[in-house]
Amino acid sequence: MAPCFFAKQVSIDSIVEEATAYDLDNLREGLARFHGDNVGVIFRG
């Protein structure tokens, strides 16, 4: 089975929303509680 080559706009919008929350809100701090100091590497890949 071939992988999907198209992303739905709702998926793209959700990724942008989470990236914004990571940068501007407290998502980074929340993730750091579980992932430690490497949260940036985990989130940004």
N, C-alpha and C positions, 0 to 999 in steps of 0.2 A: 504494500500500500504506500502510495506517495505521500510525503508530508504536505501539510497545508502551506501554501505560499502566500495566502492572503490573511491579513489581520482585520478583524471587524473594528469599526470606529469606536465602539464601546470599549473594546480591549485597549486600544491606544489611549483613549481618554482616561481610563483607569490607571494606566501606567504613568501618565503625566500627573495625575492627581496624587498618586503615592510619592512620586519624585518631589513634587512640590511640598507635600507634608513632611518628607524627610528633610528637605532644605529649610523650610520656614516654620514648621510646627515642632512638636515634641516627639515625632516618630523615631528620630535617631536615638534619643535618650531611652525611649521605651524598648527599642531593639537592643540597646547596649546592656540592659539588665540581663538579657538572656544570651547575648553573643559576645559580651566583653568589648575589649578595645578594638577588635577587628570588624566592628559593625560596618564601617565604611567599605571595606573590601568585600564583605558579604553582600551588602546592598548594591553597590555599584559594579561588582563583578570584577 
